[in-house]
Amino acid sequence: MTGFEVGDHVKFAGGQGEITKIEERPNGGQLLHVYTTEGQLRKLPSGLPHIKRIESIVDRLAARQIDSPIHHDLRERATRLDLAYRYDRFLSLTNNRIEIEPYQVQAAYEILNSYDHRYLIGDEVGLGKTIEAGIVIEELIARGRAQRVLIVAPAPLTVQWQEEMREKFDRNFVIYDRETVENHRQSHPNQNVWEQEDLIITSIDFAKQTNDDPESDRVSVRDALDNLNASWDVAVFDEAHHLTARRGSDDSIDRTQRYTVGEAVAENSDALLLMTGTPHKGKSDQFYFLVNLLDPYRFNHESQINPDALDDLMIRRLKDDMYETDGTRMFPEKNIEALGVDMSPAERKLYDDVTEYIREYYNLAQQEENQAAGFTMVIYQKRLVSSIYAIQKSLENRMRAIQNDAVAEDLPDDVQELIPRYSTEPETLTDTERERVEEALETVTVTLNRSQMQEELDRVKQLWQQAKSIQTDSKAQLLKQFIDRILSSDPEEKILIFTEYTDTLEYLRDRVFDDHDIAQVYGDLDQDRRREEMEKFENEANLMLATDAAQEGLNLQFAHIMVNYDLPWNPIRIDQRMGRLHRYGQERTVEIRNLFFKNTRESEILNLLVEKTNQIESDLGMRSDVLGRVLEDVDLDDTIMAAIAENRPTDEVVGDIEETIEERKEALQTVENEFLIRDRFDLSDEDEEILEVIERSQHGDVSEDDIEVLVREFFNEFDGNIRGVRPGPARSGGDVFQLDVPDVLSGDQVSSQYDRATFTREVAMEQDDIEFIALDHPLVQSLIEFCLDSTRIQGRVAVKVAKDGEPGPGVLFNYRLGYVSGAGEAVTEKLVSLYVTSDGDVSTTKPEIVDTLPPGEVSADKTLDQLASMVSDLHGIAEMEAWEQVESFAEEAREEREREMEIKRQHAERHFEEEISEWEERLETYEQQDERGKDMSAPIGNAKRQLESLRHERNEELARLEEEKHVTPEEPELVTAALILDLPSQNR
């Protein structure tokens, strides 16, 4: 007899596992069927000398085989930390460097408690959708549900996403662009490029690329997305309204290339987040196809969409519907006023003369069908009303271009590629790309006729002289008076000044406010410099000058006054500018002033738009995104330039635009009432429970001290070193240390040394350059993995001494409890401690421990002997209670899972019922035509194949949903245990 039994754990050369079956052999031996810890089935003869039974924790308790107290504490702490955030708590509330707001937690909480984590996040601009997505990603990673994450965003936002995920969540994402992908292809030519990294950010316009060359056998990045072996655990699309598909007149679907990227990723991802501030732009078919990416069975047609049906698929909060614990609104008002500027006679003459020049050459470009030259004239008109200095610089560039015979065909290839997007979707270009295009376009001439070119050169020189001779810019003069008046009243006030062009920014910085300490943000600044300038504005400077490079990623709610020195012709940019100040945390009314030249078409039109939009926002109870939605089908560049080209009266142009706005307002009202969900967030009422989740997460089972203690104990045991790097005594609020990492952990993602590190979130938030050693840091995760590996650390059994007066003696059993879904994946787990006294009483309340005894001090003791003899019976009591606990734990999830699966089953059945019914009607029609003598064999065959495919797909989907609704408790896993003694202090 070998002594092996089914259920025994054994170790053997190359691994360990559990015996699931014992097969008797004819020669008297046994063949052991062992399910290994790697998930493989091995068959091993029992007589092999290296197979040994691993004694269970209960066996070792009974035999009083005690482990090192340090190793026991390390294993227990590591287990507790490993499971701390896998159930009903938020790791990201303690592991990041930002203040997360309650409404952001609420959004993530709803998504994480859903079955499949597929949501449309349609919060208004300024509410922090990026943070909400970051929380979901962090929590799924922390709970062991995610490893591969893809973030797809417009090109201008990819670096910002990378910075935010690194700085705020300590996650290092790789940006996939042409250069990165080419390097990956060269290093691993036979591997799908999207499977070579786990955390990826890419731009939608890079991901949509297919091969232009039909001869090429290289798989395009778009096709590679379609053919993944390893799917995405989480996929995020920022500005998801760019994923556009339309319904044709014959009910066909016209998909853009961007939409096909959405389809490829949606089909290959578990969790999917679509983020946009403008989820529905008035086109119900486009909204339907967007929602269809999340749940293809929810609606069969856009006519079926209504707010109630979107309830578990969409989150959308508007600033007007959000309330604090005391019932006050979270977001203050906006007060927008126009500051009209009277031009001096010289400025008026320059404006009229330059506009006449632009009109003439814009019309010529239209006649010649010279699109590039037409763009050039648009740029000049914008720069004319930006500043005298900006148009002066443009006229200089123009003179050089004419002298160099520049033509559109001479534009660099990269500029030529960008022009189509510059024309139709300028917001998808980075600020650097936009400036690159405009600099190149400024050099384009309309004609190659020598005499005409000389005539234009003479004219441009004259205009340049006019601009150069104007010493005072009236708009700048009014701005200076406005700023001086504010600062004389309050020298501490902060004022944000936006302008569209870097030339104008430089003029304001160097000539108008040269006596002020200025912070500045423009396109060429790297992220570090942007941070420095933002800190300067917050701490020292009264003024920040910014181009639209600052429209994303700067949260400046410590200021509340903003001046638009010029208004961009792209309405989306105006909204985004205001969103820098009008966001959560803003405590004062946001004061916005728009400077504009009186009696100019462009300024009058833009100012009217801002005023009308402000009124519509007030009427609809919205605070942002309205301007872009109102002007969805209006090309402002074309409208303004057409008015200039045709010399139309301003009143006439304004009247036409007002009419368009009123029509669009009605359409917007319809969308709000009939299609979109609108969630109220009220901390004084129905949402106050989220504050309990936050409290439980921030002050729950795991603290910063727990992590620091685990790291220090581990370093002490395995020859690491931790020492303070700041002189003087340790700071009570958290200190900075140098960590010399033990050799057993170094390598892979763990550095051998961290020169400046902290365990304290407040310290990490103050200083970005300090390593934040939080629970999800690679060092802590590697350390936990080491401690849970029984081949490296034993630590399963201990003898502990309880405080006098605690119930006992007894045995403390620590169980890992969890349940799995019908698909077999571990959904969630938690650690539960069960204390069973020698009287057989069981409790989840642990006794207070005062000491843990090393093996050498566990001497013969009557109480200990008696306790050891009872271990098997006490374990039986604990095991029964553990099963009850896990059953109760799983039952909560089962009820919720069944409810969600029933909803999904109804959606799927309705979807297939309608599709099948439609094809059955077609088949019947074809067969009737066939009976009347018309050969319908081909369409009949096609209809039958379609019906067979639909029925097969329906059966598969319903079977999957039936399987998914099951929740099965896992067998409780005993991870550590301790004999608990209650000894008088003199016997210890």
FENBEL-V629952 format. One record per residue. N is the residue number from 1. SS is DSSP state (@ for helix, = for strand, . for the rest). Layout:
BEGIN
<<N,SS> <N,SS>>
END
This chain:
BEGIN
<<1,.> <2,.> <3,.> <4,.> <5,.> <6,.> <7,.> <8,.> <9,=> <10,=> <11,=> <12,=> <13,.> <14,.> <15,=> <16,=> <17,=> <18,=> <19,=> <20,=> <21,=> <22,=> <23,=> <24,=> <25,.> <26,.> <27,.> <28,.> <29,.> <30,=> <31,=> <32,=> <33,=> <34,=> <35,=> <36,=> <37,.> <38,.> <39,.> <40,.> <41,=> <42,=> <43,=> <44,=> <45,=> <46,.> <47,.> <48,.> <49,.> <50,.> <51,.> <52,=> <53,=> <54,=> <55,.> <56,.> <57,@> <58,@> <59,@> <60,@> <61,@> <62,@> <63,.> <64,.> <65,.> <66,.> <67,.> <68,.> <69,@> <70,@> <71,@> <72,@> <73,@> <74,@> <75,@> <76,@> <77,@> <78,@> <79,@> <80,@> <81,@> <82,@> <83,@> <84,.> <85,.> <86,.> <87,.> <88,.> <89,.> <90,.> <91,@> <92,@> <93,@> <94,.> <95,.> <96,.> <97,.> <98,.> <99,.> <100,.> <101,.> <102,@> <103,@> <104,@> <105,@> <106,@> <107,@> <108,@> <109,@> <110,@> <111,@> <112,@> <113,.> <114,.> <115,.> <116,.> <117,.> <118,=> <119,=> <120,=> <121,=> <122,.> <123,.> <124,.> <125,.> <126,.> <127,.> <128,.> <129,@> <130,@> <131,@> <132,@> <133,@> <134,@> <135,@> <136,@> <137,@> <138,@> <139,@> <140,@> <141,@> <142,@> <143,.> <144,.> <145,.> <146,.> <147,.> <148,.> <149,=> <150,=> <151,=> <152,=> <153,=> <154,.> <155,@> <156,@> <157,@> <158,@> <159,@> <160,@> <161,@> <162,@> <163,@> <164,@> <165,@> <166,@> <167,@> <168,@> <169,@> <170,.> <171,.> <172,.> <173,.> <174,=> <175,=> <176,=> <177,.> <178,@> <179,@> <180,@> <181,@> <182,@> <183,@> <184,@> <185,@> <186,@> <187,@> <188,.> <189,.> <190,.> <191,.> <192,.> <193,@> <194,@> <195,@> <196,.> <197,.> <198,.> <199,=> <200,=> <201,=> <202,=> <203,=> <204,@> <205,@> <206,@> <207,@> <208,.> <209,.> <210,.> <211,.> <212,.> <213,.> <214,.> <215,.> <216,.> <217,.> <218,.> <219,.> <220,.> <221,@> <222,@> <223,@> <224,@> <225,@> <226,@> <227,.> <228,.> <229,.> <230,.> <231,.> <232,=> <233,=> <234,=> <235,=> <236,=> <237,=> <238,=> <239,.> <240,@> <241,@> <242,@> <243,.> <244,.> <245,=> <246,=> <247,=> <248,.> <249,.> <250,.> <251,.> <252,.> <253,=> <254,=> <255,=> <256,.> <257,@> <258,@> <259,@> <260,@> <261,@> <262,@> <263,@> <264,@> <265,@> <266,@> <267,@> <268,.> <269,=> <270,=> <271,=> <272,=> <273,=> <274,=> <275,=> <276,.> <277,.> <278,.> <279,.> <280,.> <281,.> <282,.> <283,.> <284,@> <285,@> <286,@> <287,@> <288,@> <289,@> <290,@> <291,@> <292,@> <293,@> <294,@> <295,.> <296,.> <297,.> <298,.> <299,.> <300,.> <301,.> <302,@> <303,@> <304,@> <305,.> <306,.> <307,@> <308,@> <309,@> <310,@> <311,.> <312,.> <313,.> <314,=> <315,=> <316,.> <317,=> <318,=> <319,=> <320,=> <321,=> <322,=> <323,=> <324,.> <325,.> <326,.> <327,.> <328,.> <329,=> <330,.> <331,.> <332,.> <333,.> <334,=> <335,=> <336,=> <337,=> <338,=> <339,=> <340,=> <341,=> <342,.> <343,.> <344,.> <345,@> <346,@> <347,@> <348,@> <349,@> <350,@> <351,@> <352,@> <353,@> <354,@> <355,@> <356,@> <357,@> <358,@> <359,@> <360,@> <361,@> <362,@> <363,@> <364,@> <365,@> <366,@> <367,@> <368,.> <369,.> <370,.> <371,@> <372,@> <373,@> <374,@> <375,@> <376,@> <377,@> <378,@> <379,@> <380,@> <381,@> <382,@> <383,@> <384,@> <385,@> <386,@> <387,.> <388,@> <389,@> <390,@> <391,@> <392,@> <393,@> <394,@> <395,@> <396,@> <397,@> <398,@> <399,@> <400,@> <401,@> <402,@> <403,@> <404,.> <405,.> <406,.> <407,.> <408,@> <409,@> <410,@> <411,.> <412,.> <413,@> <414,@> <415,@> <416,@> <417,@> <418,@> <419,@> <420,@> <421,@> <422,@> <423,@> <424,@> <425,.> <426,@> <427,@> <428,@> <429,.> <430,.> <431,@> <432,@> <433,@> <434,@> <435,@> <436,@> <437,@> <438,@> <439,@> <440,@> <441,@> <442,.> <443,.> <444,.> <445,.> <446,.> <447,.> <448,.> <449,.> <450,@> <451,@> <452,@> <453,@> <454,@> <455,@> <456,@> <457,@> <458,@> <459,@> <460,@> <461,@> <462,@> <463,@> <464,@> <465,@> <466,@> <467,@> <468,@> <469,@> <470,.> <471,.> <472,.> <473,.> <474,@> <475,@> <476,@> <477,@> <478,@> <479,@> <480,@> <481,@> <482,@> <483,@> <484,@> <485,@> <486,@> <487,@> <488,@> <489,@> <490,.> <491,.> <492,.> <493,.> <494,.> <495,=> <496,=> <497,=> <498,=> <499,.> <500,.> <501,.> <502,@> <503,@> <504,@> <505,@> <506,@> <507,@> <508,@> <509,@> <510,@> <511,@> <512,@> <513,.> <514,.> <515,.> <516,.> <517,.> <518,=> <519,=> <520,=> <521,=> <522,.> <523,.> <524,.> <525,.> <526,.> <527,@> <528,@> <529,@> <530,@> <531,@> <532,@> <533,@> <534,@> <535,@> <536,@> <537,@> <538,@> <539,@> <540,.> <541,.> <542,.> <543,=> <544,=> <545,=> <546,=> <547,.> <548,@> <549,@> <550,@> <551,.> <552,.> <553,.> <554,.> <555,.> <556,.> <557,.> <558,.> <559,.> <560,.> <561,=> <562,=> <563,=> <564,=> <565,.> <566,.> <567,.> <568,.> <569,.> <570,.> <571,@> <572,@> <573,@> <574,@> <575,@> <576,@> <577,@> <578,@> <579,.> <580,.> <581,.> <582,.> <583,.> <584,.> <585,.> <586,.> <587,.> <588,.> <589,.> <590,=> <591,=> <592,=> <593,=> <594,=> <595,=> <596,=> <597,=> <598,.> <599,.> <600,.> <601,@> <602,@> <603,@> <604,@> <605,@> <606,@> <607,@> <608,@> <609,@> <610,@> <611,@> <612,@> <613,@> <614,@> <615,@> <616,@> <617,@> <618,@> <619,@> <620,@> <621,.> <622,.> <623,.> <624,.> <625,.> <626,@> <627,@> <628,@> <629,@> <630,@> <631,.> <632,.> <633,.> <634,.> <635,.> <636,@> <637,@> <638,@> <639,@> <640,@> <641,@> <642,@> <643,@> <644,@> <645,@> <646,.> <647,.> <648,.> <649,.> <650,@> <651,@> <652,@> <653,@> <654,@> <655,@> <656,@> <657,@> <658,@> <659,@> <660,@> <661,@> <662,@> <663,@> <664,@> <665,@> <666,@> <667,@> <668,@> <669,@> <670,@> <671,@> <672,@> <673,@> <674,@> <675,.> <676,.> <677,.> <678,.> <679,=> <680,=> <681,=> <682,=> <683,.> <684,.> <685,.> <686,.> <687,.> <688,.> <689,@> <690,@> <691,@> <692,@> <693,@> <694,@> <695,@> <696,@> <697,@> <698,@> <699,.> <700,.> <701,.> <702,.> <703,.> <704,@> <705,@> <706,@> <707,@> <708,@> <709,@> <710,@> <711,@> <712,@> <713,@> <714,@> <715,@> <716,@> <717,@> <718,.> <719,.> <720,.> <721,=> <722,=> <723,=> <724,=> <725,.> <726,.> <727,.> <728,.> <729,.> <730,.> <731,.> <732,.> <733,.> <734,.> <735,.> <736,.> <737,=> <738,=> <739,=> <740,=> <741,.> <742,.> <743,.> <744,.> <745,.> <746,.> <747,=> <748,.> <749,.> <750,=> <751,.> <752,.> <753,=> <754,=> <755,=> <756,=> <757,=> <758,=> <759,.> <760,.> <761,@> <762,@> <763,@> <764,@> <765,@> <766,@> <767,.> <768,.> <769,.> <770,.> <771,=> <772,=> <773,.> <774,.> <775,.> <776,.> <777,.> <778,@> <779,@> <780,@> <781,@> <782,@> <783,@> <784,@> <785,@> <786,@> <787,@> <788,.> <789,.> <790,.> <791,.> <792,.> <793,.> <794,.> <795,.> <796,.> <797,=> <798,=> <799,=> <800,=> <801,=> <802,=> <803,.> <804,.> <805,.> <806,.> <807,.> <808,.> <809,.> <810,=> <811,=> <812,=> <813,=> <814,=> <815,=> <816,=> <817,=> <818,=> <819,=> <820,=> <821,=> <822,.> <823,.> <824,.> <825,.> <826,=> <827,=> <828,=> <829,=> <830,=> <831,=> <832,=> <833,=> <834,=> <835,=> <836,=> <837,=> <838,.> <839,.> <840,.> <841,.> <842,=> <843,=> <844,.> <845,.> <846,.> <847,.> <848,.> <849,=> <850,=> <851,=> <852,=> <853,=> <854,.> <855,@> <856,@> <857,@> <858,.> <859,.> <860,.> <861,.> <862,@> <863,@> <864,@> <865,@> <866,@> <867,@> <868,@> <869,@> <870,.> <871,@> <872,@> <873,@> <874,@> <875,@> <876,@> <877,@> <878,@> <879,@> <880,@> <881,@> <882,@> <883,@> <884,@> <885,@> <886,@> <887,@> <888,@> <889,@> <890,@> <891,@> <892,@> <893,@> <894,@> <895,@> <896,@> <897,@> <898,@> <899,@> <900,@> <901,@> <902,@> <903,@> <904,@> <905,@> <906,@> <907,@> <908,@> <909,@> <910,@> <911,@> <912,@> <913,@> <914,@> <915,@> <916,@> <917,@> <918,@> <919,@> <920,@> <921,@> <922,@> <923,@> <924,@> <925,@> <926,@> <927,@> <928,@> <929,@> <930,@> <931,@> <932,.> <933,.> <934,.> <935,.> <936,.> <937,@> <938,@> <939,@> <940,@> <941,@> <942,@> <943,@> <944,@> <945,@> <946,@> <947,@> <948,@> <949,@> <950,@> <951,@> <952,@> <953,@> <954,@> <955,@> <956,@> <957,@> <958,@> <959,@> <960,@> <961,@> <962,@> <963,@> <964,@> <965,.> <966,.> <967,=> <968,=> <969,=> <970,.> <971,.> <972,.> <973,=> <974,=> <975,=> <976,=> <977,=> <978,=> <979,=> <980,=> <981,=> <982,.> <983,.> <984,.> <985,@> <986,@> <987,@> <988,.>>
END
